[in-house]
């Protein structure tokens, strides 16, 4: 009987905590997202007069919004430990980020672990499934200039054309630096069986923790944002549409990110919202490749991408077996780096969000009373 009461008490506490978290996040969204939109609406004259400054301000607010999402997990004890290359020195250079995709929590994990990487978050463009367009964060992503891609053979060719047009229109004009995509084209649990059947049919490696990546979006990004050289790799300079004087260096790096969850149990967005899982450390491994090492032609790029995901499989096998990622070549042990968020900074951002929400509510209420 005592055990039953104890279990009921713990369950009650989990439910109460989940309700409190949900209510907080509901109001957090209600004040932060409308405030973001209204501030940008107010700044539209600046967009016409000084577009770079406008998009810089938008990027700062975008980073704050992502920090608020990060704080939801941080409060629940969901933290990140980083392994492999340190990407902070290249935070000001242009990079394409390729990530394995296990669940909706992958996006939240990236939002958290990139917060301390300089200006990366505010100058980042995301490629994500079109379903995210209809979430609470969809409007923010649309304004920021992220690209929502539809999956499936019926849409594939048109979506790649749309992606190329989107990059040419928004990537340079809004001074984006990093672009994030999930080359697998879907969650691991949904694509694993199909990927393994494809691999068996074409004598490709059998993968359990990742799936074979798709080429389309990766190739479009490389061809659009990098200068192609005679040897089939990509170079270092690319022109900006409608800007013939200033040239950007273009993509300089491919950052290969591997996300690993303890016991291979992915964390989804519901967990971040309700916080019903005990405190959990998500592990993120980085590996950087200079863009000159990356082929751009279809066959060579396919082989290169397949090799990256075979390496991801090996990394994840080692992690799930040993509890850590393998050390880099020439080193005896891998050194983990706990990623720390400043709680004071998070509190300041949340305070600004709620203060802004109250201020905009007061302004709109005043205008309503004047007009009606």
N, C-alpha and C positions, 0 to 999 in steps of 0.2 A: 504493500500500500504506500509506503514511504517513497519507494522508487517511482511509483506511478504519479504521486503528487509532485515529486521532484521533476520528472519528465514534463508534466503538465505546466509547471512553473517556467521551465526553460522554454517550452514552446510558446507560452503566453508572452514571455519577454521578447522572443524573436519576432512574433507577430506585432507586438506593440512598437518595437524598434523599426520594423518594416513600414508600418503605417506612418510613424513620425518622419522617417526618411522620405517617403513618398510625398507627404504633404509639403515638406520643406522644398523638395525638388520641383514640385508643381508650382509653388510660388516663386521659386528661383527662376524657372523658365518664364513665368508670367511677367516678371519685372525685367529680366535681362534681355530677352530676345526682342520684345517691343521697344525697349530703350535703344538697343543697337540699331534697329530699323529707323526709329525716329531721329536719332542723332545723324544718321547718314542722309535722311531726307532733309534735315535742316542744313546740312553741309553741301547740298547739291550745287549751289553757286560756286563753291570752292572747287568742285569737280570740274567745272567748266573753265575756271580761271587758272587753277594749278592742280592738274590731275595727279601728279606724283605725290603731292602732299596729302591730297584726299585719300589716296589708296594706302599711304603710310598710316594715316589715322585709322582707316578701316582695319588695317592689319593688326594694329595694336589692340583694338577692341575685339577683333576676332581671336587673338591670342588669349585675352582675358576670358572670353566665353569658353574656350577650350580648357583654360585653367579651372574654371568653375566645375566643368565636367570631371576634371582630374580630382578636384577636391572631394567629390562624392565618393570616389573609391578610396582616397587617402584617409578620410574620416573613418571608413569601415576597416582600415588596416590592410587595404589592397595596395601593395607597393611593388616597385620594380627594381630588379638587380640587373646591371648591364655587364656584358662580357665582350671580349674581342677588341676590335679597333675602336679607338676614341674618335668619334666623328665631329667633336666640337671644333677642331682646327679648320674644318672645311665648311663651317656653318655659313660663311659668306660666299661660298662658291656654289655654282649650280650643280644639282645632282638629281638623278632619278633613283627613287627608293623602291625596291622590290621586296615584298613581304609575303610570307606564307599566311594562309587564311584558314583559321579554324572556327571562329565564331564572331558574333557581333562585338564581343569584348576586345577583339584585336584593335579596333579603331580607338576605343577608350584607352587601351594600353599605350598606343602611339601618342595619343593626346598628352598623356602623362609624361612619358619618357623623353619627349622632345621639348618639354617646357624649358629645360635648362640649356638648350642648344642655341643660344644667341637669338637671332631674328628668324630662325628657321620656320617656326610656327606661323608667324604673321606673313611670311612670304612664301607660303606653301600652297600648292594646288593638289586637291585630292581627286582621284578617280574612284568612284564607288558605284555600287549597284543602284539602279534607278529607284528601287524601293525606298532608299534612304531619303529621297526627295519628299516623301510624304510623312516623314517623322517631324518631331518638334524642331529639329535642327535643320530641316530641309531648306527653309526660307533663307536662313543665314548662309548656308552653303551656296545657294543660288546667287545671292548678292556677292559673296566672296569670289565667285567665279569657278567653283569646282565643277567637275563634269560627271554627270550621271549616265552610266552606260547600261543599256539593255542587253541581257544575255540571250543566247539562242541563235541557231543558224539563220532563222528568218530575218534577224536584225543585224547580224554580224557585219556585213559589208557596209551597210549604210551607217552603222555606228562608228566605224573607223573613219569614214569620210567626215562625219560630224565632229569626231574627235580632232582630226587635223584642222578643220576650220576653227574649232574652239581654241585650240592652242595658238593658232596664228592671230586670232582676234584678241585673246585675253592674257596669254601667258606673259608676253613681253610688255604689253601696254600697262599691265598692273604690277610690273616688276617682280614677278614670281621667280623664286630661286630653286626650290625643291618641288618635285612632283612625286606623289606617292601612288602606287598601284599594287594590286594583288593579281599577279599573272595567272594564278590558278583558275580565276574566273568563277569562283564560288567557294562555299564552305567545304572543308575536308570531308565531313560526314555525308555530304550530298554528292560529291564528285569522286570519292575514293574508288568505288566499285567500277564505275565507267572508265576511270583512268587506268585501273589495273587491267581491265579487259583490253583496252587500247594498247597498253604496254605489251601484253602477252601476244597480241596479234602482230605487232611490229617489232618483236624481239628487243624491247626496251626494258630498262631496270624496273623491277617490281618494288613499288613504294608503298609504305604503310602510314607514315606520319605526314606526308605531303602528297600532292598529286602532280602529274605532269603539267607544266605551265603551257599557256596558250601564247602564241606569238604576236597576234595582231596589234594590240595596244602598245606593247613594248617597241615594236618596230616603227610604228607611226611616231611615237615620242622621239625615238633616236633620230629618225630621218627629219623630223620637223624642227627639233631643237638643237641639232648638232650639224656641223659641217662635215660632209662625207669626203673621205680622201680616196686616192686611187687604189689603195690596197684593200678597200672594202671596209675599213674601220672608220670611226668617226673622229673628226678633228676638233679644233679648239675654238673656232670662231664662227659665229653665225650672225647674220644681219637681222635687225628688228624690222618688221613690216612698217612701211611708211616712214622709216628713219634711215636715211642713207648716210648720215654723218657719223652717228655713234654706233659702234659695233659692240655687241656683247661677246664674251668668250664662249657662250653656249655651255652645254653640259660638260662638266669636267670629271664627274664621278658617277659610278653606279654604286649605291649603298645597298648591300644585301643584308636584310634584316630577318632574323629567325626568332620567332616567339615560341617559348616553351612554357607550358603550365604544369605545375606539380601533378604527378600521377597521370599525366596526359588528359586532365579534366579541364577543358577550355572554360573560360569565364565569359558569360554572355552579358548583354546589357541589363537584363533583369536582375542579375546578381549585383551589378553596380548600383542599380536604383534601390533595391530593397535591402541589400547588405546581409542576406541570410547565410552566406558562407563565412566560416571563420576567417580571420586574417590570413591572407595568402600573398606569397611573393611570386610574381611573374618574372620570368627570366628572358632577357632580350640580348641576342648576340648580333654584333655588327661585323661586317667584312666589307672593306672598300676596294673598288677596282677602278683604276684610271680609265677614263673613257676611251683612250687610244687602244686599250686592250679588248674593246668590245666590238665584235663584227656587227655589220648592219644588214648584210644580205641575208635572205630568208633562211637558207640551209645552214649557213655558218652560225647565225644568231640562234636558230633552233637548237643546234648542238650545244652552244654556249649556255643557253638557258636551262636545257636539260641537265647539264653538268652542275649548274648552281643548285638545282633542286635535288640532285643526287647527293651533293654535299650537305644540304639541309637535312636530308634523311639520315646521313651519318652523324651529323651534329645532334639531332634529336634522339637517335638510338643511344648515343653516348650519354646524353643528359638523363634519359629515362632509366638507364642502367646504373650510372654512377652518381647522379644527382648534381652533376656539373658539366659544363662544356669542356671539350678537350683543349689543351694548351696550344697556342700558336706554334708554328714550326720554329725550332731553335730554342724553345722555352720548356722548362720542366713542369710548370704548373700554370694553369689559367688563373688570372686574378680577377675576382668579381668586384664590381663597383656599385655599391648601393646608390640608387638615384634618390636624392633628397629634395622634397618640395618645402619651401619656406612657409610655415603655417601663418606667420604674421602677414606675409604677402597675400596668401589666400584669403585671410580675413579682410584685408584692405579691399581686395577685388570684390568680395561678396558685399561689403559695406557700400562700395560705390554702386553696385548693381541695385541694391534695395533703395538706396538714396535716389538714384536716377529714376527708378520705377515710381517712387512717391512723387518726385518732382514733375515727371511727365503726367502722372495722374492728376496732379493739382492744376497743371497748365491746361490739359484737355477739359477738365471739369469747369474751369473758369471760362474757356472759350465756348463750351456748350451753354453755360448759363448766359453768356453775352448774346449768343445767337438765338437762343430759344427761351 
